[in-house]
Amino acid sequence: MINLTSSLLLIVLITVSAFGVIYIKYQNRALNIEISKNEKKLYYLSESYRQLLKKKTEVTDRKIQRNSLGEALNMQLPSKERILIMNLER
């Protein structure tokens, strides 16, 4: 009787252990899939950030060039009173 009880207990423990291993493996797979999705998202976001930085640099460079050329040539925008709007329609 004791031998049968211990055998059943051992079978139950092995079964529970097997299901535990299966569950942990499933959780590991789900986490790896989520990590992969997050890495892909990070890649696309960093790529778009890099492109935005490049665009910002280009815009800033153009503005600096415009300002430095204006200063070098002593050019200034005219005031509102000095701007003439002409109507070229006949």
C-alpha positions in Angstrom: 0.0 0.0 0.0 2.8 2.4 0.9 4.6 1.5 -2.3 1.5 2.3 -4.4 0.9 5.6 -2.6 4.5 6.7 -3.0 4.4 5.7 -6.7 1.2 7.7 -7.3 2.7 10.7 -5.4 5.9 10.4 -7.6 3.8 10.3 -10.8 1.8 13.4 -9.7 5.0 15.3 -8.8 6.6 14.4 -12.2 3.4 15.5 -14.0 3.2 18.8 -12.1 6.9 19.3 -12.8 6.5 18.6 -16.5 3.5 21.1 -16.8 5.6 23.6 -14.9 8.4 23.3 -17.4 6.0 23.6 -20.3 4.4 26.8 -18.7 7.8 28.4 -18.0 8.9 27.6 -21.6 5.7 29.2 -22.9 6.2 32.3 -20.8 9.8 32.5 -22.0 8.7 32.3 -25.7 6.1 35.0 -25.1 8.6 37.3 -23.5 11.1 36.7 -26.3 8.4 37.7 -28.9 7.7 40.9 -26.9 11.4 41.7 -26.7 11.7 41.2 -30.4 8.8 43.5 -31.1 10.2 46.2 -28.8 13.6 45.9 -30.4 12.1 46.4 -33.9 10.1 49.4 -32.6 13.3 50.9 -31.0 15.1 50.4 -34.3 12.4 52.3 -36.3 12.2 55.0 -33.7 16.0 55.5 -33.6 16.1 55.6 -37.4 13.4 58.2 -37.5 15.1 60.2 -34.8 18.4 60.0 -36.8 16.6 61.4 -39.8 15.0 64.2 -37.8 18.4 65.1 -36.4 19.8 65.2 -39.9 17.0 67.4 -41.1 17.4 69.7 -38.1 21.1 70.0 -38.8 20.4 70.9 -42.5 17.8 73.5 -41.5 20.1 75.0 -38.9 23.0 75.1 -41.3 20.9 76.9 -43.9 19.7 79.4 -41.3 23.3 80.0 -40.0 24.5 80.5 -43.6 21.7 83.0 -44.3 22.4 84.9 -41.1 26.2 85.0 -41.6 25.8 86.0 -45.2 23.4 88.8 -44.2 25.8 90.0 -41.6 28.8 89.7 -43.9 27.1 91.8 -46.6 25.5 94.1 -44.1 22.0 93.2 -45.3 18.9 93.8 -43.2 15.2 93.3 -43.8 13.4 96.5 -44.6 10.8 97.9 -42.3 7.1 97.5 -43.1 6.9 101.1 -44.2 9.7 100.6 -46.8 8.1 97.5 -48.4 6.1 98.4 -51.6 3.5 96.0 -53.0 3.0 96.5 -56.7 -0.1 95.3 -58.6 1.1 94.1 -62.0 -2.3 93.4 -63.5 -3.4 95.7 -66.3 
